[in-house]
Amino acid sequence: MRDVGARRRSAVTAIFVIGWVSIASADEACLTSAQSELERLYCEVVELGGGAGLPSQVDFNRNDKNVQALLLRQPAKRFGLTLPDVSASPELQSKPQSKSKPTTQLRKPVNEPVSEPPIAQRLAGCQLRGEGIQCSEVVYELVGNRTLASLDDGVLEPSNRLGILPFDGARSDDEAVRSYLSVAYDRYIPKMLAIGLGANTMSFTAFHNAFHTLERGGVDFSERMERAYELLKQDRRTLSVKTGKHDDLPENLSLCDTINRDVIVCDNVGTNWVFVRTH
């Protein structure tokens, strides 16, 4: 019989692993199937333990070389590996990636009240200062995972649901999908903060890719995410998680978007950082 504790520990470590994040080390089969320098570099990065923020090998190989280089840039740098030369393209710049390419770093569409200024205007006067974002008189602090004892009463009860609604449009309708996922992501981030997993959230890119991976496989995205959230709550009752924050920090505010007036999220595809407004 499979060890239930081990299964749950894996779920907490990988967070919402539904098939798009690789948690296994590379082996000879990975290198044998590699058909380019970038694909071989992917295998090396995974073998060295840097695969937690990368897609599965199958999904990685489906991307073009520019996107593959983008995905490998940070983990390769971390292990002192050199990226092979690829043609310069917008996907390889440090600025946010094009919204028309779902396999690159995606920025969340703005779904805000008319009275709220756009994100570019709201962050224009902000500065990234270490583990904080200073915006005039408001400060947002980087959050990490929290201890079980620090969680609010009732957040691990069945009544606390993720509550993402099912998608009822056509998956081929990019605008409808992006709008749906933007609303869903705005709910997902606060819900992860509520159960103390601020350092283990998915980027909007990963969220977007997960939707297409699941729906393409005939799995309802909202239902699977709800099941995963319930499993995480069960894990939090019995298993400890690594508290603290990420070792690295975002390079600049061009990697950031707002979730709501209290939360800012930054990501470079491989790492997601969540900053919460101090009161």
N, C-alpha and C positions, 0 to 999 in steps of 0.2 A: 504493500500500500504506500502511495506517495506521501512523503512527509508534508503535512499541511503547513507546519511552521516554515519549512524551507520555501514552499510555494508562496506564502505570504511575504516572507522576507525578500524574495525576488521582486515581488510587486512593489514593495516600498522602495527598494534600491533603484529600480528602473523607472518607476512612476509612470503609470498609464501606458505600459508596454502592451501594444495590441498588434505588433508585427512590423512597425516602421522604425523601431530603434534596435540596433544591434547590441546585444550584451554578451555575446560569445566571442572568444578569441579567434583570431584568424588561424587557419591551418593550411596544410599543403593544398587542399582542394580549392581554397580561395585563390592562392597564387597560380594554380594550374589553370583556372578558368579566366584569369585576368588577361585582357586583350590589349591593354595599353599601359603606359607608365603610370598614369593616374590611378588606374584600377589596381596596379601592383602596390602603389603607395598606400591606397586604401587598406589593403591587406596588412601592410606593415604597421600602419597606425593602429588598427584593431588589435594586432598581435601584441603591441606594446601597451595595450590597455586604454587606448583613446577612442574606443568605438561607442561610448555611451551617448554621445551627442550626434552620432551619424545615422543615416538611414541604413536599412538592411543592405546587404551586398547587391541583391537583385534591384532594389529601388535606386541605389547609387548608380549602378551601371546604366540605368535608363536615362539618366541625365546627360546633357551634352558636356563637352570637355570644360567649357567655361564655368558651368555650374559645379561640376566635380571639383575643379580647382578652388572655387569659392568655399565649398564645404570642407575641403582639406586644409585650407590655408592656416587656420588657427591651430588645429591639433598637430599638424606637421611642424609648425613653428615651435610648439611646446616640446616636441621630442627632438628638435634639431635636425629635422629632415628637410630636404630641399624639394620644392615643387618643380616639376618639369615646365619648360616654357610653353605658354599657350598664347594665342592671339589676344591682344588687349580688347576688352569689351566692357560695357556698362556693368555687367554682372560682377566684375572683379574690382570695382571701386568700393571704397569704404562707405559711401553714401547709401541710403536705403535703395533697395532694388526695385525694378519695374513691377508695377502691379499686374502687368499682363502676363507675367511668367510665374505660374504657380509653383515651380520647382526651385525658384530662387528665394531669397529672403523677402518676405512679404510684409508690407505695412498694413495695419488694420484700417479699414475704411472708417471714416468719422461718422458716428451716429450720436449726435449731441443735440440738445435743445437749441433753438434758434438764438436764444439769449447768450449762449456760450460762445466765446471767440474760438476760431480754429486753432488746432494744435500748434502750428507754426508760430502764430501770434502769441499764444500763451507761454511757449517755451523760449521765445525770442530773447527775453531778458534773463533767462535762467543760466546757471553755471554749474557744471559738474565738478564737485569738490570732494574727491576721495569717495567715501561711502555715502555721500549726500548730494542732493540737487538743491541748490539755493535759487529760489524764484522770488525776488523782491522780499516781501515779508513772510513768505511761506517756505518751509524746508521739508523736503522729502528724504527719508532715511532708508538705506538699503536694509531689507529684512532677510532673515535666514529662516531655518527651521526652528520650531519652538518645542519646548519640553511638554510632555503630556500634562503635567501639573499646571502649566500656564494657560491651557486652553479654556475657553468659556464653557460654562455648564451647558450640556445638551447638544453640543456640536457633533458629537459622535453617535448620537441617537438616530434611529431610522427616520425620524421626522425631518432631519436635516438632509434634504435631497439636493443633488446637483441641479436638477430641474431644467435641463436643456430641452427645448421643444423639438419634435421631429421635423425634418426638412420635408416640405411638401411641394417643392418646385422641381425643375429639371436640372440634373447635375451638369448638363451641357451649358446651362445659363450661368456664365461666369459672374455676372453682376449679382444675380439672385443668391448664388452660393457665397460670394464675398460678404454680402449684406447679412445673410443668415449667420455666417461664422463670426462676423464682427460682434453681433449681439450675443451669440453663444460664448465667445471668448470673454466678453465683458462680465459675464456671469461666472465663468470658470475660474478666473484669477481670484476674485474675492472669496470664492468657495474653497479654493486651495489654501488661501491665507487663514481662513476660519479654522481649518484642521491643522494648522501649524506647519504647512509644507511650502513656505514661500521660496525656498531655495531649490525646489524640485518641480517647477512649473514648466509647461511646454511653451515654446515660442509660438507666435501666430503662424509662422511657416509650418512648424510641426503639426499644429492644430489643423491647418488647412490640408496638409498631406495625409493626416490620419483620416479626415473626413472622406477624401477620395479613395483611399486604400480600402476602408471599411465598406463604403457604399458600393464601390466597384465589385466587392466580393459578396454583395447581397446582405450585408450586415447593417442594421440600423445604427447610425452614428450616435444618436442621442441615447438609445437603449444601452449600447456598449459602454459609453462614457458613464452612464448612471451606475452600471454594474461595477465598473472600475472604481468609481468614487466610494461605493459602499464597501468594497474590499479594502480600500485605503483606510476607511474609518475603523474597520475591524482590526487592521494591522496596528493602528495607533493605540488601540486599547491594550494590546499585549506585547508589542515589539517596540524597542527603542530605535530612534533614528538619529543620524548624525546631526547635531545642532550646529548652529553657526552659519556663516555666509560663504559665498564663492571666494576662492583665492584671488581671482583676477577681477577686473572692473571694466565696464564699457569704455571705449576709447573716446567717444564724444556723444553729444545729445542727438546727433543725426540718426542714431540707432534707437531712439526712444519714441514712444507714443503714450498717450494717456488712456487709462481705462475709465476713470471717472475723476472727479475733482480731488479725490484722496489717493489715487494710485497711478503711478507711472511705471511702465514696463519698457525695458531696453533689451535688445538681443542682437547677437551677431551670427545667428543661425545655430551655432553650437552651444551657446550659453544664454540663458534667460535671467535677467536681473529684475527684481521687483522692488520699487521704492514706494514707501507709504508716508503720507503727509503726517507731520507731527502736530500735536494739538497742545 
